[in-house]
Amino acid sequence: MTVTVSGPLPDEVYDVVVVGAGVVGAAIARELARYPLRTALVEASGDVGDGTSKANTAILHTGFDAVPGSLEARLVREGRDRLAVYAEECGIPVEPIGALLVAWDDEQLAALPALARKAARNGYRRTRTVCADELRRREPHLAPDAVGALDVPDESVICPWTTTLAYATQAVRAGVDLHLNCRVRDVGEGSRRSAHLLSTTRGPLRTRWLVNAAGLYADEFDRLLGHTDFSVTPRRGQLIVFDKLARELVSHILLPVPTALGKGVLVAPTVYGNVMLGPTAEDLDDKRATGSTAEGLAFLMEKGGRIMPDLLEEEVTAVYAGLRAATEHDDYEIRSHPGQRYVTVGGIRSTGLTASMAIAAHVVELLTEAGARPGTAADLVPVTMPNLGEAFPRPYQRAGLIAADPAYGAIVCHCERVTRGEIRDALAGDIPPSSPEGLRRRTRALGGRCQGFYCGAAVRALFDTPSHGAPSYGTPSYDTSAADSSSHGSEAAR
């Protein structure tokens, strides 16, 4: 397996290069790994899932509210089934808690039957309208003026960080090369053996086929190939994360009746035991504007007070903001350009996490139809990911595991109950974190109520000390010499 972070790129011609190692790009690389192809996954940042995919609302959607007949509707429906099975196989935490689409007035209540019919056109027929009394029994902390809801029992919450890492890990173990800190600057014509010559921050890269999964930058990358089919407008979503003590206040994903700007402000549990409020929906010009604002947070607190007043009495653990890749179109922008041996995967908005495995299969179909001849698919060796979810046993709770290795009983991050063994394993993984932030996404260390105030020095020491399994302990091909770790902006996947 090969994971590189600096230095010149291999002097070879890849069969396929996938640009962008977010959840969709990693899923595509994983799907391609099933075939006898030389595949590379390149990422501008120093880690997988470090851009669009790292800041989201982490919902595994049913697709009940997608545009009927759209490509997105089909891929979300297929992707949800695929990802649900994959998550169970790999140990990715998923909680099928269901959703309630809450109506706050008679007009919204009257809109619920149409949303149920829309869900049925999308192949989801398990919705039903619930009255105010039932709603209050199921969610007693809702504001008293809720008048009813649409029950969507199969909506779930999931860990997006583990999902992206699982895809990338399985791809790398199956032979895909992962090149980090590798921003593509230009795309030129290749030689007789290669269709494309990529100019990157780490030198030239040659490939016969090219897949654009660049997220917020998919439109800019598309223009390098001469296409102007869509433009990405970064839509910022700010979110507030409440302390774990708030978790008993809410049992379902609480959704508003959607508007033209999106699905609106929700209240939802997370698999990590917190409660999340958000996101906002702010169209911006800057694809790196991932900072929170006083106005945005005030807006969320005002909305949250209307939805669940008791929630605002709880402590706030963190706030964050991300950017989702909105376009001028109502559907995914997945297009094949056979003459150029190129597939673009753009406009993947809030549902990209859910649809990721189906998007990957669709991209391989497009490559095959365009003449790529990937060969015969084979099964991949399964991966087992560390559990980050509160609904499943964590290492500090497993007496047998601790007896075999006391490092799993030595808690370093007390807020999140993260042990020395988990940190050691993450730092020695196939794709080690390039920063403490990357370590947080792999273990939850630094992500609790103190935000690293108490454990930060200890975590940093483990990260910086090779004897504890720091990044220099990666696979033999992992190059840890100094490199520019530039990063895409984040996205709220909603």
C-alpha positions in Angstrom: 0.0 0.0 0.0 1.2 3.5 -0.7 0.3 6.7 1.1 2.5 9.7 0.4 2.3 13.3 1.8 5.3 15.0 0.0 8.0 14.6 -2.6 7.7 13.7 -6.3 4.8 11.5 -7.5 5.4 8.1 -9.0 6.8 8.1 -12.5 4.1 5.9 -14.0 0.8 6.1 -15.9 -2.3 5.4 -13.8 -5.4 3.9 -15.3 -7.6 6.2 -13.2 -6.9 9.2 -11.1 -9.7 10.4 -8.7 -9.3 14.0 -7.6 -10.7 14.8 -4.2 -10.5 12.5 -1.1 -13.8 13.5 0.5 -16.5 10.9 1.2 -17.5 10.7 -2.5 -14.0 10.6 -3.9 -12.9 8.0 -1.3 -16.0 5.9 -2.2 -15.1 6.1 -5.9 -11.5 5.0 -5.2 -12.8 2.1 -3.1 -15.1 1.0 -5.8 -12.3 1.2 -8.4 -10.1 -0.9 -6.1 -12.4 -3.9 -6.8 -11.0 -3.9 -10.4 -7.5 -4.8 -11.8 -6.6 -1.1 -12.3 -3.8 1.2 -11.2 -5.7 3.8 -9.4 -4.6 6.9 -7.5 -6.6 9.1 -5.2 -5.2 12.7 -4.9 -6.1 15.3 -2.3 -5.1 18.9 -1.9 -5.2 18.6 1.9 -3.1 16.6 4.2 -5.8 14.1 5.2 -8.8 12.4 3.8 -12.2 13.9 4.5 -10.6 17.2 5.5 -12.7 19.4 3.3 -16.4 19.1 2.4 -16.9 15.9 4.3 -15.7 16.8 7.8 -18.3 19.3 8.9 -21.8 18.0 8.4 -25.0 16.9 10.1 -24.2 13.2 9.7 -27.6 11.9 8.7 -28.2 8.7 6.7 -31.1 9.8 4.6 -34.0 7.8 3.2 -34.3 10.2 0.3 -38.0 10.8 1.0 -37.8 14.4 0.1 -35.6 14.3 -3.0 -36.8 15.5 -6.3 -38.8 12.6 -7.8 -37.2 11.1 -10.9 -33.8 12.8 -10.3 -30.5 11.1 -10.4 -30.0 12.2 -6.8 -33.2 10.5 -5.7 -32.1 7.2 -7.3 -28.6 7.3 -5.9 -29.7 8.3 -2.4 -32.2 5.4 -2.3 -29.6 2.9 -3.5 -26.8 4.5 -1.5 -28.6 4.3 1.7 -29.1 0.5 1.4 -25.5 0.0 0.4 -24.1 2.1 3.2 -26.4 0.6 5.9 -25.0 -2.8 5.0 -21.4 -1.6 4.7 -21.6 0.3 8.1 -22.7 -2.9 9.8 -19.9 -4.9 8.2 -17.2 -2.3 9.1 -18.4 -1.2 12.5 -19.3 2.3 11.4 -21.8 3.6 14.1 -25.3 4.1 12.9 -28.4 4.8 15.0 -31.8 4.3 13.3 -33.6 6.8 15.5 -36.1 8.0 12.8 -37.1 11.6 12.0 -40.2 13.7 12.6 -40.9 16.5 10.1 -42.6 19.0 12.5 -45.4 21.3 11.5 -45.7 24.5 13.5 -48.9 25.9 12.0 -51.9 24.8 10.0 -50.3 25.7 6.6 -47.3 23.5 7.4 -49.6 20.7 8.7 -51.6 20.9 5.4 -48.3 20.4 3.5 -47.5 17.1 5.1 -49.7 14.8 2.9 -48.0 16.2 -0.2 -44.6 15.4 1.3 -45.8 11.9 2.1 -46.9 11.5 -1.6 -43.5 12.8 -2.7 -41.8 10.3 -0.5 -43.9 7.5 -2.1 -42.9 8.7 -5.6 -39.3 8.3 -4.4 -40.0 4.7 -3.4 -40.3 5.4 0.4 -43.8 4.5 1.6 -43.4 4.2 5.4 -44.2 7.9 6.3 -47.3 8.7 8.2 -48.8 11.8 9.7 -48.9 12.0 13.5 -51.2 14.2 15.6 -50.1 16.8 18.1 -50.8 14.5 21.0 -48.7 11.6 19.7 -45.9 14.1 18.8 -45.9 15.4 22.3 -45.7 11.9 23.8 -42.8 11.0 21.6 -41.0 14.4 22.0 -42.2 15.9 25.3 -39.6 18.7 25.2 -40.8 20.2 21.9 -42.2 23.7 22.1 -46.0 23.4 22.9 -47.2 25.0 19.6 -46.2 22.1 17.4 -49.4 20.9 15.7 -48.3 17.6 14.1 -45.6 15.9 12.2 -44.7 13.5 9.4 -43.0 10.4 10.8 -40.1 9.1 8.7 -39.0 6.1 10.7 -36.0 5.0 8.8 -33.9 8.2 8.9 -30.6 7.5 10.9 -27.6 9.3 12.3 -24.1 8.0 11.3 -20.4 8.8 11.8 -19.2 10.6 8.7 -15.6 10.7 9.7 -15.3 6.9 10.1 -17.2 6.4 6.8 -14.7 8.4 4.8 -11.7 6.8 6.5 -13.2 3.3 6.0 -13.5 3.9 2.2 -10.0 5.3 1.9 -8.5 2.6 4.1 -10.1 -0.2 2.2 -9.0 1.4 -1.1 -5.4 1.8 0.0 -5.2 -1.8 1.4 -6.4 -3.0 -2.0 -3.7 -1.2 -3.9 -4.9 2.3 -4.6 -2.2 5.0 -4.2 -3.2 7.9 -1.9 -1.3 11.1 -2.6 -2.0 13.9 0.0 -0.9 17.5 -0.1 -1.3 17.2 -3.8 -3.3 20.0 -5.3 -4.0 19.8 -9.1 -3.1 23.1 -10.7 -3.8 22.3 -14.4 -4.7 19.5 -16.7 -3.0 19.1 -20.0 -2.9 16.5 -22.8 -0.8 13.4 -22.1 1.2 11.2 -24.4 0.1 8.2 -26.5 -0.1 6.1 -23.3 -1.9 8.7 -21.2 -4.8 10.9 -21.9 -4.1 13.5 -19.2 -1.0 15.1 -17.7 -1.9 16.7 -14.4 0.2 19.5 -13.1 0.2 19.3 -9.3 1.9 21.0 -6.3 4.0 17.8 -6.1 4.9 17.5 -9.7 3.4 15.8 -12.8 0.9 13.0 -12.7 -0.2 11.0 -15.7 -3.4 9.0 -16.1 -5.5 7.4 -18.8 -8.9 8.3 -17.2 -9.8 11.1 -14.8 -12.6 11.5 -12.2 -13.3 14.9 -10.8 -14.7 14.6 -7.2 -13.3 18.0 -6.0 -16.3 19.1 -4.0 -16.5 22.8 -3.6 -13.9 23.1 -6.4 -15.5 20.7 -8.9 -16.7 23.6 -11.1 -13.2 25.1 -11.2 -11.7 21.7 -12.0 -14.3 21.2 -14.7 -13.2 24.4 -16.4 -9.7 23.0 -16.7 -11.2 20.5 -19.0 -13.1 23.2 -20.9 -16.6 22.7 -19.4 -19.0 25.3 -17.9 -22.0 23.1 -17.1 -22.4 24.3 -13.5 -21.0 26.7 -10.9 -20.6 26.0 -7.3 -21.9 28.6 -4.8 -20.6 27.8 -1.4 -23.5 27.7 1.0 -22.4 28.0 4.6 -24.0 26.0 7.3 -23.3 27.0 10.9 -24.1 24.5 13.7 -24.1 24.4 17.5 -23.2 21.2 19.4 -24.7 20.9 22.9 -23.3 18.9 25.7 -24.1 15.2 26.2 -26.4 16.0 29.1 -28.8 17.4 26.5 -29.1 14.0 24.8 -32.1 12.9 26.9 -34.1 15.9 25.6 -34.5 14.5 22.1 -35.3 11.1 20.7 -35.6 11.7 17.0 -34.1 13.8 14.2 -36.5 16.9 14.3 -36.8 18.4 10.9 -38.6 21.5 9.7 -40.9 21.6 6.7 -38.3 22.3 3.9 -38.0 25.6 2.0 -36.4 26.6 -1.3 -33.0 27.3 0.4 -32.8 23.8 1.9 -34.0 21.5 4.6 -33.8 24.3 7.3 -32.7 24.2 10.9 -32.9 20.8 12.6 -32.4 19.4 16.1 -30.7 16.0 16.0 -28.8 13.6 18.2 -25.3 12.5 17.1 -23.8 9.1 17.4 -21.3 10.7 19.8 -24.0 11.4 22.4 -24.4 15.1 21.7 -27.3 17.1 20.3 -26.8 19.3 17.3 -28.7 22.5 16.2 -28.4 23.8 12.7 -27.5 24.5 10.0 -27.9 28.0 8.6 -28.0 28.5 4.8 -25.9 31.4 3.7 -24.8 31.7 0.0 -21.3 33.2 -0.1 -18.5 33.9 -2.6 -15.6 32.7 -0.6 -15.0 28.9 -0.7 -12.9 29.1 2.5 -15.3 31.1 4.6 -15.8 28.4 7.3 -15.9 30.7 10.3 -18.9 31.0 12.6 -20.5 34.4 13.0 -22.4 36.1 15.8 -25.3 36.7 13.5 -25.5 33.0 12.4 -25.3 31.7 16.0 -27.9 34.1 17.2 -30.2 33.0 14.4 -29.7 29.4 15.4 -30.4 30.1 19.1 -33.6 31.9 18.1 -34.7 29.0 16.0 -33.7 26.5 18.6 -35.7 28.4 21.3 -38.8 28.0 19.1 -38.2 24.3 18.5 -37.1 23.1 21.9 -36.7 25.8 24.6 -35.2 23.4 27.1 -32.3 22.8 24.8 -31.0 26.4 25.3 -30.6 25.7 29.0 -27.9 23.2 28.2 -24.2 23.9 27.9 -22.7 24.4 24.4 -19.8 22.1 23.7 -18.7 23.5 20.3 -19.8 25.5 17.3 -18.6 24.9 13.7 -19.4 25.9 10.2 -19.0 24.3 6.8 -19.7 24.9 3.2 -21.9 22.7 1.0 -21.5 22.7 -2.8 -24.8 24.3 -4.0 -25.2 24.8 -7.7 -27.8 26.5 -10.0 -29.3 23.0 -10.7 -31.7 20.8 -8.7 -29.8 17.6 -9.2 -26.3 16.1 -9.0 -24.0 17.2 -11.8 -22.5 13.8 -12.7 -21.5 13.9 -16.4 -19.4 11.6 -18.6 -17.1 13.1 -21.3 -16.0 9.9 -23.2 -13.9 11.8 -25.8 -11.8 13.2 -23.0 -11.8 10.1 -20.8 -13.2 12.2 -18.0 -16.1 12.0 -15.5 -17.1 15.0 -13.4 -19.0 14.4 -10.1 -20.2 17.9 -9.0 -23.1 19.5 -7.2 -23.1 16.8 -4.5 -24.9 18.5 -1.8 -26.4 17.4 1.6 -27.1 13.8 0.6 -23.6 13.0 -0.7 -22.7 10.9 2.4 -25.8 8.8 2.0 -25.4 8.4 -1.7 -21.6 7.9 -1.8 -21.4 4.2 -2.5 -24.1 4.4 -5.2 -22.4 7.4 -6.7 -19.2 5.4 -6.9 -20.9 2.5 -8.6 -22.5 4.9 -11.1 -19.2 6.5 -11.9 -17.6 3.1 -12.6 -20.6 2.4 -14.9 -20.0 5.7 -16.8 -16.3 4.9 -17.1 -17.1 1.4 -18.5 -19.7 2.9 -21.0 -17.0 5.4 -22.1 -14.6 2.5 -22.9 -12.4 2.3 -19.8 -12.6 -1.6 -19.6 -12.0 -1.9 -15.9 -12.0 -5.7 -16.0 -13.7 -8.2 -13.6 -14.7 -7.0 -10.1 -13.4 -8.8 -7.1 -14.5 -8.6 -3.4 -12.4 -6.5 -1.2 -10.9 -7.7 2.1 -13.2 -6.3 4.8 -12.0 -3.6 7.2 -13.0 -3.2 10.8 -13.1 0.4 12.0 -12.8 1.7 15.6 -16.1 2.4 17.1 -16.7 6.1 17.9 -20.4 5.8 18.7 -22.0 5.9 22.2 -24.6 3.2 21.3 -22.0 0.5 21.0 -19.2 -0.6 23.4 -16.2 1.6 23.5 -12.7 0.3 24.5 -12.8 1.7 28.0 -15.9 -0.4 28.6 -14.5 -3.7 27.4 -12.8 -5.5 30.3 -11.5 -8.3 28.1 -9.8 -5.9 25.7 -8.2 -4.0 28.6 -7.0 -7.2 30.2 -5.2 -8.1 26.9 -3.8 -4.6 26.4 -3.9 -2.1 29.4 -3.5 0.8 27.0 -7.2 0.5 26.3 -7.9 1.2 30.0 -5.7 4.3 30.2 -8.0 7.2 29.5 -6.3 10.3 28.0 -9.3 12.4 27.0 -11.8 12.1 29.9 -14.6 14.1 28.3 -14.9 11.6 25.4 -13.4 8.6 27.2 -10.6 8.2 24.7 -7.8 5.8 25.7 -4.1 5.7 25.0 -4.6 2.5 23.0 -7.1 4.2 20.6 -4.8 7.1 20.0 -1.8 4.8 19.5 -3.8 2.7 16.9 -4.9 5.8 15.0 -1.4 7.2 14.8 -0.1 3.9 13.5 -3.0 3.3 11.1 -2.9 2.8 7.4 -3.7 6.5 6.9 -2.4 8.3 9.9 -3.7 11.7 10.9 -1.6 14.6 9.7 -2.7 16.9 12.6 -4.4 16.7 16.0 -7.6 17.7 14.2 -7.3 14.6 12.1 -6.6 12.6 15.3 -9.8 14.0 16.8 -11.8 12.7 13.8 -10.3 9.2 14.3 -10.8 9.0 18.1 -12.9 11.9 19.4 -10.0 13.0 21.5 -10.1 16.8 22.0 -13.8 16.9 20.9 -15.5 16.9 24.3 -16.9 19.6 26.6 -13.4 21.0 27.5 -12.3 21.1 23.8 -8.9 19.9 24.7 -8.3 22.2 27.7 -7.4 19.3 30.0 -6.1 16.6 27.6 -4.6 18.8 24.9 -1.0 18.7 26.1 -1.1 14.9 26.6 -2.7 14.3 23.2 -0.2 16.6 21.5 2.6 14.8 23.2 1.4 11.4 21.9 0.9 12.9 18.5 4.5 14.4 18.4 6.4 11.4 19.9 7.4 8.7 17.5 7.7 6.1 20.3 4.0 6.4 20.9 3.1 5.7 17.3 3.1 9.2 15.9 2.7 9.7 12.1 6.3 8.5 11.4 5.1 5.1 12.3 2.8 4.8 9.3 3.2 2.2 6.6 6.8 1.9 5.2 5.7 3.8 2.1 4.3 6.7 4.1 6.5 9.8 3.6 6.3 12.2 6.5 8.8 14.8 5.4 7.7 18.5 5.6 4.9 19.4 3.2 2.5 22.2 2.7 -0.8 21.0 4.3 -3.3 23.2 2.5 -7.0 22.5 3.1 -10.3 22.9 1.4 -13.2 24.5 3.2 -15.6 22.4 5.2 -19.1 21.6 4.4 -22.3 21.2 6.4 -23.7 18.2 4.6 -27.3 19.4 4.6 
